[in-house]
Amino acid sequence: MAKESSFDVVSTVDMQEVDNAFQQAKKELSQRYDLKDSGAEITLDKAGKTITVSAPADFVAKQVIDVIGSKLIRRGIDLTAVKWGEPQPAAGQSVRQTANIVEGIDKDTASRINKDIKGTKLKVKVQIEGDKLRVSSASRDTLQDVIAFLKEQDYGQPLQYVNYR
């Protein structure tokens, strides 16, 4: 019997790159003429994987979020990994908006990916292992077909394919 090949489907975010993008966005906030004295602030909680934007108005908050988004894209972070919540009213007229950075594949998404792969009728085995999936097959070509299939799908978060062997 031929040796089985496999790869892992994971969803990870490089927090150092997120921190770099945060620092760049903070610097741009302090230098841009339309945002400089607006009172807008951003904070990053690396441990909790959250970004918080505080702004005097909803319009300003949207501008700050656009700045953060552009910096994240430039740093190679997929924006589907950042889930923005609804704007919350804060003190006075100001608003606060929080984003969670999604890492790992939750159980529902993992089972949906598993079901979709099985629906392709390719000869592969899929195992859900915590917050990742292991896909294995005797044929490397079949694994390439699975990767191509998954790249076409949208699961609401970025997926990476690692440990291909």
Residue pairs with C-beta under 8 A, 6 or more apart in sequence:
1 138
2 138
3 138
4 136
4 137
4 138
5 136
5 137
5 138
5 139
5 140
5 143
5 164
5 165
6 134
6 135
6 136
6 137
6 143
6 163
6 164
6 165
7 134
7 135
7 143
7 147
7 161
7 162
7 163
7 164
7 165
8 132
8 133
8 134
8 135
8 161
8 162
8 163
9 105
9 113
9 132
9 133
9 134
9 135
9 150
9 159
9 160
9 161
10 104
10 105
10 131
10 132
10 159
10 160
10 161
10 162
11 81
11 102
11 103
11 104
11 105
11 131
11 157
11 158
11 159
11 160
12 103
12 104
12 160
13 49
13 77
13 81
13 101
13 102
13 103
13 158
14 76
14 77
15 46
15 49
15 101
17 75
17 76
17 77
18 44
18 46
18 51
18 72
18 75
18 77
18 101
19 44
19 46
20 75
21 68
21 71
21 72
21 74
21 75
21 77
22 42
22 44
22 51
22 68
22 71
24 71
24 74
24 75
25 42
25 64
25 67
25 68
25 71
26 42
28 35
28 67
28 71
29 35
29 36
29 40
29 41
29 42
29 64
29 67
30 36
32 67
34 63
35 60
35 63
35 64
35 67
38 55
38 56
38 60
39 55
39 56
39 60
39 94
40 53
40 54
40 55
40 56
40 60
40 61
40 63
40 64
41 53
41 54
41 55
42 51
42 52
42 53
42 54
42 64
42 68
43 51
43 52
43 54
44 50
44 51
44 52
45 51
45 52
49 100
49 101
49 103
50 98
50 99
50 100
50 101
51 68
51 82
51 98
51 99
51 101
52 96
52 97
52 98
52 99
53 61
53 64
53 65
53 68
53 96
53 97
53 98
53 99
54 61
54 90
54 94
54 95
54 96
55 61
55 64
55 94
55 95
55 96
55 97
56 92
56 93
56 94
56 95
57 93
57 94
57 95
58 87
58 95
61 87
61 95
61 97
65 84
65 97
65 99
69 79
69 82
72 79
72 82
73 79
78 158
80 102
80 156
80 157
80 158
81 101
81 102
81 103
81 157
81 158
82 99
82 100
82 101
82 102
83 99
83 100
83 101
83 102
84 97
84 98
84 99
85 97
85 98
85 99
85 100
86 97
87 95
87 96
87 97
88 95
88 96
88 97
88 98
89 95
89 96
90 96
102 157
103 131
104 130
104 131
104 132
105 113
105 131
105 132
105 133
105 157
105 159
106 131
107 128
109 155
109 156
109 157
110 128
110 131
110 133
111 128
112 155
113 126
113 133
113 150
113 153
113 155
114 126
114 128
114 133
116 149
116 150
116 153
117 124
117 126
117 135
117 146
117 149
117 150
118 126
120 145
120 146
120 149
122 137
122 142
122 145
122 146
122 149
123 137
123 138
123 139
123 142
124 135
124 136
124 137
124 142
124 143
124 146
125 135
125 136
125 137
126 133
126 134
126 135
127 133
127 134
127 136
135 143
135 146
136 143
137 143
137 146
143 164
147 161
150 159
150 161
151 159
